[in-house]
């Protein structure tokens, strides 16, 4: 049964709802959370926002109403409401002593000032979520506070498991369809950046990077599995970066071949025998590797760009010789770098590129996925 106090609550006007969404930036206002309050799954939008009262109706912090100039009739004032995710709304109401009005009014003010600063930075973004391994992403947790307003997202999160030639071709077509959806978003918005969140098979990530190209301002995130957050720039206390002296190139030439094999070893050293198991005809070999290849060897943007730049310069120098009609790319490295490697490949200037998928349990361990 609804009590009298509940019946007296008025519904917010449309303008008040729009105002709360605008000043919150569509993100949870709890300090340090900033979770997006609209989830997009395969084009299906879900509203996970809750309007949290700083001073509630006969509940948490109600005893402060008179002190702060509120009556029962105007507790629905937007000055008394914060947009929050369900978890933090429950937290502040379950522990009102830890969250007095002063603390919440300050939290609301600081969050709204932060959102206002986005307009001054004039940074807006469209997200591409490409995750075809394991379950889909339900929320995006960052290692640092994002400084861009996410205005739209396109995503491909159906798990990929058909490693037949037909399955790879279908996955490639899905990439093309995703890119068309992305281009449509770009046409509808001006002066936006692109943010990519990748966790998929390497050939698919290189391919989506090729489609995006290097002509659009793009931030590619890496997933820090240890801390379970997405990262870009290195933290302030990181002093060691991959330097040019730590990136090694070795070229081995054979007589009268128009095929170039490129191996890029970052997470593990690529074995020549694994390459020869699938490329059974003569080839020239360009090896690029970093010191101490291992998992999590490369995580931050500064290191990713250093390796991507070395790759691009080395391979384009070979392409300019005019000798090669095929490039076979073998890659062992993180997802974010794979996207950036793809963005280095210009289909109009490069010969046909063959992409390979690695599975340690298979024989041979590399499988041709498709060419681009």
VOTOR-272022 format. One record per residue (C-alpha): residue number from 0; residue in one letter; x, y, z. Coordinates in Angstrom, 3 decimals, always signed. Each point is the difference from the previous one (the first is absolute). Layout:
REM VOTOR-272022
REC resi resn        x        y        z
REC  NUM    a        X        Y        Z
...
REM end
This chain:
REM VOTOR-272022
REC resi resn        x        y        z
REC    0    x   +0.000   +0.000   +0.000
REC    1    x   +1.313   +3.448   -0.936
REC    2    x   +0.166   +2.509   +2.842
REC    3    x   -1.131   +3.627   -0.228
REC    4    x   +3.552   +1.258   -0.368
REC    5    x   +0.616   -2.191   -3.041
REC    6    x   -3.228   +1.229   -1.629
REC    7    x   +1.121   +3.592   +0.401
REC    8    x   +3.163   -0.473   -2.017
REC    9    x   -0.239   +1.732   -3.321
REC   10    x   +1.433   -1.319   -3.236
REC   11    x   +2.872   +1.905   -1.526
REC   12    x   -0.782   +2.093   -3.043
REC   13    x   +1.698   -0.969   -3.272
REC   14    x   +2.266   +3.056   +0.180
REC   15    x   +1.134   -1.007   +3.506
REC   16    x   +0.846   -3.514   -1.175
REC   17    x   +1.958   +1.357   -2.959
REC   18    x   +1.804   +2.405   +2.309
REC   19    x   +1.119   -2.778   +2.364
REC   20    x   +1.247   -2.132   -2.886
REC   21    x   +1.874   +2.967   -1.466
REC   22    x   +1.740   +1.221   +3.158
REC   23    x   +0.976   -3.550   +0.979
REC   24    x   +1.422   -0.753   -3.436
REC   25    x   -1.985   -3.243   +0.025
REC   26    x   +2.398   -1.394   +2.606
REC   27    x   -0.301   -0.982   +3.649
REC   28    x   +0.681   +3.039   +2.193
REC   29    x   +1.595   -1.989   +2.822
REC   30    x   +3.593   +1.170   +0.316
REC   31    x   +2.350   -2.309   -1.900
REC   32    x   -2.721   -2.068   -1.670
REC   33    x   -0.992   +1.835   -3.213
REC   34    x   -1.719   -3.159   -1.304
REC   35    x   -2.060   +0.513   -3.149
REC   36    x   -3.693   -0.056   +0.882
REC   37    x   -1.156   -1.186   -3.417
REC   38    x   +1.155   -3.440   -1.123
REC   39    x   -0.012   -0.924   -3.675
REC   40    x   -0.178   -3.697   -0.834
REC   41    x   -0.358   -0.791   -3.705
REC   42    x   -1.917   +3.237   -0.473
REC   43    x   -2.281   -0.688   +2.984
REC   44    x   +0.257   +2.851   +2.492
REC   45    x   -0.459   -0.540   +3.735
REC   46    x   -0.472   +2.846   +2.482
REC   47    x   +1.779   -0.894   +3.260
REC   48    x   -0.247   +3.506   +1.490
REC   49    x   -1.661   +0.740   +3.332
REC   50    x   -0.876   +3.445   +1.310
REC   51    x   +1.446   +0.108   +3.492
REC   52    x   -1.319   +2.478   +2.545
REC   53    x   +2.582   +1.760   +2.096
REC   54    x   -2.705   +0.674   +2.567
REC   55    x   -2.571   -2.762   -0.285
REC   56    x   -3.730   -0.215   +0.662
REC   57    x   -0.353   -1.124   +3.643
REC   58    x   +3.166   -2.043   -0.531
REC   59    x   +3.756   +0.559   -0.176
REC   60    x   +1.004   +3.526   +1.083
REC   61    x   -3.652   +1.163   +0.217
REC   62    x   +0.731   +1.579   +3.379
REC   63    x   +2.211   +2.537   -1.829
REC   64    x   -2.809   +1.256   -2.268
REC   65    x   -0.878   +3.106   +2.010
REC   66    x   +3.670   +0.869   +0.546
REC   67    x   +0.568   +0.067   -3.753
REC   68    x   -3.225   +1.851   -0.795
REC   69    x   -2.012   -2.882   -1.453
REC   70    x   -3.628   -0.894   +0.684
REC   71    x   -1.707   -3.274   -0.835
REC   72    x   -1.446   +1.624   -3.104
REC   73    x   +3.318   +0.991   -1.582
REC   74    x   +2.272   -2.953   +0.735
REC   75    x   -0.354   -0.824   -3.726
REC   76    x   +1.924   +3.171   -0.833
REC   77    x   +2.908   -0.760   -2.355
REC   78    x   +2.303   +1.628   +2.566
REC   79    x   -0.776   -2.966   +2.272
REC   80    x   +0.436   -2.767   -2.613
REC   81    x   +3.042   -1.843   -1.285
REC   82    x   +0.196   -2.490   -2.868
REC   83    x   +1.588   -3.197   +1.273
REC   84    x   +0.427   -3.653   -0.828
REC   85    x   -2.014   -2.445   +2.104
REC   86    x   +2.978   -1.114   +2.103
REC   87    x   +0.994   +3.475   +1.157
REC   88    x   -3.593   +1.136   +0.527
REC   89    x   -0.428   -2.925   +2.382
REC   90    x   +3.351   +0.723   +1.651
REC   91    x   -0.795   +3.591   +0.935
REC   92    x   -3.460   -0.922   +1.270
REC   93    x   +1.180   -3.008   +1.995
REC   94    x   +2.668   +2.084   +1.738
REC   95    x   -1.456   +3.494   +0.488
REC   96    x   +2.394   +0.759   +2.870
REC   97    x   +2.943   -0.423   -2.368
REC   98    x   -1.704   +2.104   -2.658
REC   99    x   -1.438   +3.149   +1.627
REC  100    x   -1.565   +2.690   -2.208
REC  101    x   +3.116   +2.175   -0.093
REC  102    x   +2.061   -2.848   -1.418
REC  103    x   -2.593   -0.849   -2.646
REC  104    x   -0.650   +3.612   -1.025
REC  105    x   +3.768   +0.397   -0.465
REC  106    x   +0.181   -3.253   -1.994
REC  107    x   -2.859   +1.158   -2.225
REC  108    x   +1.594   +3.429   -0.550
REC  109    x   +3.445   -1.386   -0.840
REC  110    x   -1.399   -2.587   -2.398
REC  111    x   -2.086   +2.579   -1.840
REC  112    x   +2.975   +2.380   -0.209
REC  113    x   +2.050   -2.826   -1.471
REC  114    x   -2.685   -0.698   -2.610
REC  115    x   -0.192   +3.718   -0.812
REC  116    x   +3.748   -0.013   -0.710
REC  117    x   -0.567   -2.451   -2.854
REC  118    x   -1.698   +2.745   -1.950
REC  119    x   +3.042   +2.175   +0.507
REC  120    x   +2.267   -2.792   -1.254
REC  121    x   -2.428   -0.617   -2.890
REC  122    x   +0.814   -3.709   +0.052
REC  123    x   -2.679   -2.450   -1.019
REC  124    x   +0.451   -3.591   -1.026
REC  125    x   -1.598   -3.028   -1.611
REC  126    x   +0.982   -3.381   +1.443
REC  127    x   +0.668   -3.135   -2.022
REC  128    x   -0.303   -3.017   +2.289
REC  129    x   +1.495   -3.028   -1.750
REC  130    x   -0.085   -2.989   +2.330
REC  131    x   -0.356   -3.443   -1.545
REC  132    x   +1.622   -1.978   +2.780
REC  133    x   -1.843   -1.072   +3.174
REC  134    x   -3.159   +1.746   +1.286
REC  135    x   -0.929   +3.507   -1.190
REC  136    x   +0.977   +3.168   +1.844
REC  137    x   -2.759   +1.274   +2.283
REC  138    x   +1.847   +3.145   +1.176
REC  139    x   +3.315   +1.688   -0.705
REC  140    x   +2.316   +0.627   +2.926
REC  141    x   +2.871   +2.421   -0.548
REC  142    x   +3.328   +0.304   +1.788
REC  143    x   -0.364   +3.784   -0.119
REC  144    x   -2.883   +2.432   -0.307
REC  145    x   -0.965   +0.316   -3.686
REC  146    x   +0.088   +3.513   -1.418
REC  147    x   -2.346   -0.600   -2.925
REC  148    x   -3.755   -0.032   -0.221
REC  149    x   -1.101   -3.294   -1.512
REC  150    x   -2.921   +0.871   -2.251
REC  151    x   -0.545   -3.315   -1.775
REC  152    x   +1.331   -3.555   -0.185
REC  153    x   +0.077   -2.724   -2.641
REC  154    x   +0.893   -3.499   +1.021
REC  155    x   +0.664   -3.536   -1.137
REC  156    x   -0.085   -2.317   +3.011
REC  157    x   -1.215   -3.333   -1.335
REC  158    x   +2.573   -2.637   +0.991
REC  159    x   +1.917   -1.348   -2.998
REC  160    x   +0.600   -3.757   -0.076
REC  161    x   -0.255   -1.167   -3.635
REC  162    x   +3.623   -0.210   -1.178
REC  163    x   -0.821   -1.536   -3.377
REC  164    x   +0.759   +2.051   -3.139
REC  165    x   -3.727   +0.732   -0.264
REC  166    x   -0.110   +1.093   +3.649
REC  167    x   +2.911   +2.378   -0.466
REC  168    x   -1.611   +1.478   -3.112
REC  169    x   -3.252   +0.559   +1.880
REC  170    x   +1.923   +1.660   +2.853
REC  171    x   +1.744   +2.242   -2.511
REC  172    x   -3.406   +0.981   -1.418
REC  173    x   -1.203   +0.805   +3.520
REC  174    x   +2.969   +2.356   +0.349
REC  175    x   -0.977   +1.727   -3.229
REC  176    x   -3.600   +0.369   +1.210
REC  177    x   +1.216   +1.427   +3.328
REC  178    x   +2.177   +2.497   -1.844
REC  179    x   -2.961   +1.120   -2.127
REC  180    x   -1.982   +0.559   +3.188
REC  181    x   +2.928   +1.996   +1.384
REC  182    x   +0.204   +2.158   -3.146
REC  183    x   -3.708   +0.764   +0.314
REC  184    x   +0.593   +1.184   +3.571
REC  185    x   +2.876   +2.161   -1.192
REC  186    x   -2.215   +1.602   -2.636
REC  187    x   -2.514   +0.962   +2.657
REC  188    x   +2.548   +1.637   +2.292
REC  189    x   +2.689   +2.571   -0.628
REC  190    x   +3.407   +0.413   +1.631
REC  191    x   -0.026   -3.291   +1.869
REC  192    x   +2.831   -2.290   +0.970
REC  193    x   -0.127   -3.775   -0.143
REC  194    x   +0.653   -2.264   +2.981
REC  195    x   +0.590   -3.706   -0.632
REC  196    x   -0.394   -2.724   +2.641
REC  197    x   +1.378   -3.236   -1.523
REC  198    x   +0.071   -3.574   +1.316
REC  199    x   -0.278   -2.273   -3.030
REC  200    x   +1.989   -2.357   -2.197
REC  201    x   +3.062   +1.696   -1.509
REC  202    x   -0.966   -0.218   -3.722
REC  203    x   -3.345   +1.660   +0.763
REC  204    x   +1.685   +2.808   +1.957
REC  205    x   +2.580   +0.685   -2.695
REC  206    x   -2.832   +0.051   -2.543
REC  207    x   -2.145   +2.438   +1.991
REC  208    x   +3.078   +2.210   +0.361
REC  209    x   +0.436   -0.017   -3.783
REC  210    x   -3.643   +1.030   -0.418
REC  211    x   +0.258   +2.833   +2.534
REC  212    x   +3.306   +1.172   -1.573
REC  213    x   +2.361   +2.584   +1.434
REC  214    x   -1.914   +2.991   -1.390
REC  215    x   -2.440   +0.276   +2.933
REC  216    x   +1.178   +1.119   +3.486
REC  217    x   -0.165   -3.270   +1.927
REC  218    x   +0.830   -1.169   +3.511
REC  219    x   +0.471   -3.754   +0.264
REC  220    x   -0.317   -1.352   +3.531
REC  221    x   +1.783   -3.020   +1.410
REC  222    x   -1.588   -2.259   +2.583
REC  223    x   +2.086   -0.345   +3.163
REC  224    x   -1.032   -3.499   +1.056
REC  225    x   +1.794   +0.187   +3.314
REC  226    x   -1.952   +3.050   +1.165
REC  227    x   -3.055   -0.608   -2.237
REC  228    x   -0.078   +3.515   -1.418
REC  229    x   +0.498   +1.605   -3.407
REC  230    x   +3.149   +2.093   -0.330
REC  231    x   +1.553   +2.386   -2.505
REC  232    x   +2.688   +2.339   +1.262
REC  233    x   +2.628   -1.221   +2.420
REC  234    x   -0.329   +1.044   +3.657
REC  235    x   +2.196   +2.825   +1.233
REC  236    x   +2.293   -2.362   +1.932
REC  237    x   +0.882   -2.098   -3.068
REC  238    x   +3.539   +0.955   -0.998
REC  239    x   +0.945   -2.831   -2.378
REC  240    x   -1.178   +0.010   -3.605
REC  241    x   +0.816   -2.048   -3.061
REC  242    x   +2.845   +1.809   -1.731
REC  243    x   +1.160   -0.438   -3.588
REC  244    x   +3.010   -1.962   +1.249
REC  245    x   -2.406   -2.577   +1.488
REC  246    x   -1.788   -0.629   -3.315
REC  247    x   +2.031   -2.276   -2.234
REC  248    x   -0.387   -0.572   -3.752
REC  249    x   +1.634   -2.753   -2.001
REC  250    x   -0.498   -0.564   -3.715
REC  251    x   +0.768   -3.300   -1.734
REC  252    x   -0.223   -0.072   -3.800
REC  253    x   -0.459   -2.938   -2.367
REC  254    x   +0.499   +0.009   -3.735
REC  255    x   -2.794   +0.851   -2.432
REC  256    x   -3.007   +0.191   +2.322
REC  257    x   -2.870   +2.456   -0.024
REC  258    x   -1.245   -1.095   +3.444
REC  259    x   +0.912   +1.765   +3.217
REC  260    x   -0.651   -1.553   +3.395
REC  261    x   -0.119   +2.410   +2.940
REC  262    x   +0.197   -1.278   +3.572
REC  263    x   -0.717   +2.399   +2.867
REC  264    x   +0.947   -1.445   +3.409
REC  265    x   -1.172   +1.945   +3.049
REC  266    x   -1.874   -2.397   +2.302
REC  267    x   +1.997   -3.074   -1.063
REC  268    x   +2.778   -0.853   -2.426
REC  269    x   -1.344   -1.266   -3.332
REC  270    x   +1.719   -3.223   -1.028
REC  271    x   +1.270   -0.248   -3.591
REC  272    x   -1.128   -3.635   -0.188
REC  273    x   -3.587   +1.074   +0.768
REC  274    x   +0.155   +2.351   -2.995
REC  275    x   +1.505   -2.626   -2.317
REC  276    x   -2.748   -2.446   +0.998
REC  277    x   -2.580   +2.188   -1.770
REC  278    x   +2.008   +2.049   -2.524
REC  279    x   +1.524   -2.839   -1.968
REC  280    x   +1.441   +1.969   -2.937
REC  281    x   +3.093   +2.270   -0.051
REC  282    x   -0.321   +3.340   +1.771
REC  283    x   +2.016   +2.920   +1.279
REC  284    x   -0.257   +0.458   +3.754
REC  285    x   -0.202   +3.244   +1.946
REC  286    x   +0.154   -0.650   +3.747
REC  287    x   -0.934   +2.735   +2.479
REC  288    x   +0.220   -0.729   +3.703
REC  289    x   +0.390   +1.754   +3.320
REC  290    x   +2.382   -0.847   +2.796
REC  291    x   -1.450   -2.622   +2.342
REC  292    x   -3.250   -0.883   -1.836
REC  293    x   -2.673   -1.027   +2.526
REC  294    x   -3.640   +0.459   +0.986
REC  295    x   -0.696   +3.574   +1.188
REC  296    x   +3.327   +1.118   -1.446
REC  297    x   -1.841   +2.844   -1.702
REC  298    x   -2.985   +1.684   +1.639
REC  299    x   +0.114   +3.793   -0.373
REC  300    x   -0.474   +2.232   -3.015
REC  301    x   +3.546   +1.394   +0.045
REC  302    x   +1.446   -3.481   -0.519
REC  303    x   -2.660   -1.032   -2.505
REC  304    x   +0.743   +3.008   -2.215
REC  305    x   +3.760   -0.635   +0.156
REC  306    x   -0.448   -3.552   -1.339
REC  307    x   -2.674   +0.991   -2.502
REC  308    x   +2.248   +2.724   -1.410
REC  309    x   +2.929   -2.397   -0.353
REC  310    x   -2.226   -2.550   -1.752
REC  311    x   -1.424   +2.555   -2.422
REC  312    x   +3.379   +1.488   -0.926
REC  313    x   +1.697   -3.405   -0.446
REC  314    x   -2.706   -1.619   -2.139
REC  315    x   -0.719   +3.033   -2.164
REC  316    x   +3.721   +0.263   -0.770
REC  317    x   -0.118   -3.581   -1.305
REC  318    x   -3.220   +0.597   -1.938
REC  319    x   +1.597   +2.924   -1.791
REC  320    x   +2.504   -2.399   -1.549
REC  321    x   -2.874   -1.241   -2.172
REC  322    x   +1.002   -3.635   +0.416
REC  323    x   -2.957   -1.353   +1.945
REC  324    x   -3.504   -0.979   -1.098
REC  325    x   -0.907   -1.746   +3.286
REC  326    x   +0.634   +0.713   +3.680
REC  327    x   -0.613   -2.733   +2.580
REC  328    x   -0.365   +1.483   +3.487
REC  329    x   +0.654   -2.091   +3.128
REC  330    x   -0.730   +1.843   +3.224
REC  331    x   +0.452   -0.704   +3.700
REC  332    x   -1.019   +2.994   +2.072
REC  333    x   -2.785   +1.827   +1.842
REC  334    x   -3.393   +0.880   -1.459
REC  335    x   +0.465   +3.770   -0.015
REC  336    x   +3.268   -0.210   -1.918
REC  337    x   -1.668   -2.328   -2.535
REC  338    x   -2.561   +2.719   -0.780
REC  339    x   +2.789   +2.570   -0.391
REC  340    x   +1.932   -2.353   -2.305
REC  341    x   -3.134   -0.226   -2.117
REC  342    x   -0.278   +3.780   -0.096
REC  343    x   +3.539   +0.054   -1.443
REC  344    x   -1.046   -2.093   -3.000
REC  345    x   -1.244   +2.006   -2.971
REC  346    x   -1.731   -2.393   -2.445
REC  347    x   +0.492   +2.492   -2.832
REC  348    x   +3.783   +0.035   +0.501
REC  349    x   +0.718   -3.496   +1.362
REC  350    x   -0.136   -3.328   -1.854
REC  351    x   -2.460   -2.651   +1.174
REC  352    x   +0.511   -0.802   +3.705
REC  353    x   -0.688   -3.507   +1.364
REC  354    x   -0.953   -0.194   +3.684
REC  355    x   +0.587   -3.013   +2.257
REC  356    x   -1.620   -1.240   +3.213
REC  357    x   +2.051   -1.769   +2.703
REC  358    x   -1.165   -2.887   +2.161
REC  359    x   +2.653   -1.863   +1.984
REC  360    x   -2.087   -3.206   +0.027
REC  361    x   -0.346   -0.235   -3.759
REC  362    x   +2.375   -1.593   -2.475
REC  363    x   +1.181   +2.094   -1.744
REC  364    x   -0.284   +2.645   +2.677
REC  365    x   -0.760   +2.833   -2.472
REC  366    x   -3.049   -0.018   -2.243
REC  367    x   -0.645   +2.263   -2.976
REC  368    x   -3.089   +2.038   +0.846
REC  369    x   -0.487   +2.233   -3.067
REC  370    x   +1.744   +2.610   -2.108
REC  371    x   -0.617   +3.724   -0.308
REM end
